[in-house]
Amino acid sequence: EVQLVESGGGLVQPGGSLKLTCATSGFTFWTLLVSWVRQAPGKGVEWVSDIYTGGGTNYADSVKGRFTTSRDDASNTAYLQMNSLKPEDTAVYYCSVLGRRGQGTQVTVSS
């Protein structure tokens, strides 16, 4: 059974950091692109980052230099390290593999 489970969200002050985790099962994870996307209240889904097999990465301009995505193929897990968080980063964050997503994890940036 294919499964993605995001975790690590929470409430953080502006300038703070969070690390999100995407635990997967049922995929040949090491062969697949892993994306992070987010959806803010009342807005559409926004692409955040990609990490390719072999570790190459791509980021949206809005997060470049602040967010870092990584992967551990041995444990079928991907990560999103988020630093220098801003209120506009507030959203539900999802990891995506082959067009599938988990339930998401809420990130709220507020003082």
C-alpha positions in Angstrom: 0.0 0.0 0.0 1.3 3.4 -1.0 1.5 5.8 1.9 3.0 9.2 2.7 3.0 10.7 6.2 4.1 14.3 6.8 5.1 15.5 10.3 7.0 18.2 12.0 4.8 21.2 11.6 3.8 23.5 14.3 3.6 27.1 15.5 6.9 29.1 15.2 7.8 32.7 15.5 9.0 34.7 12.5 12.7 34.0 11.9 12.4 30.5 13.5 13.0 27.1 12.0 11.1 23.8 11.5 12.1 20.5 9.9 9.4 18.6 8.2 9.6 14.8 7.6 7.9 12.8 4.9 7.8 9.1 5.7 6.8 6.9 2.7 6.1 3.3 2.0 4.9 1.3 -0.9 7.2 3.2 -3.4 10.5 2.3 -5.0 11.5 5.6 -3.3 15.1 5.6 -4.4 14.0 5.9 -8.0 11.5 8.7 -7.6 11.4 12.5 -7.5 10.0 13.9 -4.2 8.3 17.3 -4.2 7.1 19.5 -1.4 4.1 21.7 -2.0 2.0 23.9 0.3 -1.4 25.4 0.5 -2.1 28.5 2.4 -5.6 29.3 3.6 -7.9 30.4 0.8 -5.1 29.9 -1.8 -4.1 27.3 -4.4 -1.4 24.7 -4.1 2.1 26.2 -4.4 5.1 24.2 -5.4 8.0 24.5 -2.9 10.8 22.2 -3.9 11.9 19.1 -5.7 14.6 16.6 -4.9 15.7 14.2 -7.6 17.3 10.8 -7.4 20.9 11.5 -6.8 20.1 14.5 -4.7 19.8 17.4 -7.1 17.3 20.0 -5.9 15.1 22.9 -7.2 13.3 25.5 -5.1 10.6 28.1 -5.6 12.0 31.6 -5.6 10.0 32.4 -2.5 11.9 29.9 -0.4 15.3 29.8 -2.1 18.1 30.3 0.4 15.9 29.6 3.4 14.6 26.0 2.8 16.6 22.9 2.1 15.2 19.6 1.0 17.0 16.3 1.5 16.3 12.6 1.3 17.3 9.3 2.9 16.7 6.5 0.5 17.6 3.9 3.0 14.6 4.8 5.1 12.3 6.0 2.3 12.1 9.4 3.9 12.4 13.0 2.7 12.9 16.2 4.7 12.3 19.9 4.4 14.4 22.1 6.6 12.8 25.5 6.8 14.8 28.4 8.3 14.1 32.2 8.6 10.4 31.5 8.4 8.1 34.3 7.5 4.3 34.7 8.2 3.7 34.1 4.5 5.1 30.6 4.9 2.0 29.7 6.9 0.4 26.8 5.1 -0.3 23.1 5.1 2.8 21.4 3.7 2.6 18.2 1.7 5.2 15.9 0.2 4.3 14.5 -3.1 5.5 11.3 -4.9 4.0 10.2 -8.3 1.2 12.8 -7.8 0.2 11.4 -4.4 0.2 13.3 -1.2 -0.2 12.6 2.5 -2.5 14.4 4.9 -0.1 17.3 5.3 1.3 19.1 8.3 0.3 22.5 9.4 3.0 25.2 9.6 2.0 28.5 11.3 4.4 31.4 11.5 3.2 34.0 13.9 4.3 36.2 16.7 
